Amino acid sequence: MTGLRHPVSQALYELRPHGLVRVTDGELSGLFDREGRWVSGDLEEADLHMIIVAARPQLRLSRT
């Protein structure tokens, strides 16, 4: 699965089902809702701005 890399920490932010974002930083990972609240996992803090960007809905482009 593709995701976004944090420019400083290199943590990986991946959009998961139901709008949740999995953040993996080294051997630690955590699951956060789209507003940055911790849901589960051993990683309990993450960059809120990165979570918001990773959780944004994908834009659909229509051709006219």
C-alpha positions as CSV (number, residue, x, y, z in Angstrom):
1,M,0.0,0.0,0.0
2,T,1.3,3.4,-0.8
3,G,1.4,6.3,1.6
4,L,3.0,9.6,2.5
5,R,6.5,9.8,4.1
6,H,7.0,12.5,6.8
7,P,9.8,14.8,5.5
8,V,11.7,14.8,8.8
9,S,11.0,11.5,10.7
10,Q,10.4,9.4,7.5
11,A,7.3,7.9,9.3
12,L,4.8,6.3,6.8
13,Y,1.2,7.6,6.8
14,E,-1.3,5.2,5.1
15,L,-5.0,5.6,4.6
16,R,-6.9,2.6,5.8
17,P,-10.5,1.5,5.6
18,H,-13.1,3.7,7.4
19,G,-11.0,6.8,7.0
20,L,-8.4,5.7,9.6
21,V,-4.7,6.4,9.1
22,R,-2.0,4.0,10.1
23,V,1.3,5.6,11.0
24,T,4.5,3.5,11.1
25,D,7.7,4.8,12.5
26,G,10.4,2.3,12.7
27,E,9.1,-0.7,14.6
28,L,6.2,1.2,16.2
29,S,2.8,1.8,14.6
30,G,-0.5,3.3,15.5
31,L,-3.9,3.9,14.1
32,F,-5.5,7.4,14.2
33,D,-8.8,8.8,13.1
34,R,-8.9,11.6,10.5
35,E,-8.8,14.2,13.3
36,G,-5.6,12.8,14.8
37,R,-7.1,11.0,17.8
38,W,-5.3,7.8,18.7
39,V,-7.3,4.6,18.1
40,S,-4.9,1.8,18.8
41,G,-1.3,0.6,18.6
42,D,2.0,1.3,20.4
43,L,2.6,4.6,18.6
44,E,0.3,7.0,20.4
45,E,1.4,10.4,18.9
46,A,1.8,11.5,15.2
47,D,1.9,14.7,13.1
48,L,-1.7,16.0,12.9
49,H,-1.0,17.8,9.6
50,M,0.3,14.6,8.0
51,I,-2.8,12.7,9.3
52,I,-5.1,15.2,7.8
53,V,-3.4,15.1,4.4
54,A,-3.2,11.3,4.4
55,A,-6.9,11.0,5.3
56,R,-8.3,13.5,2.7
57,P,-10.7,12.0,0.2
58,Q,-9.2,11.4,-3.2
59,L,-10.4,13.8,-5.8
60,R,-12.3,12.3,-8.8
61,L,-11.8,14.1,-12.0
62,S,-14.5,13.9,-14.6
63,R,-13.9,14.5,-18.3
64,T,-16.4,16.7,-20.1
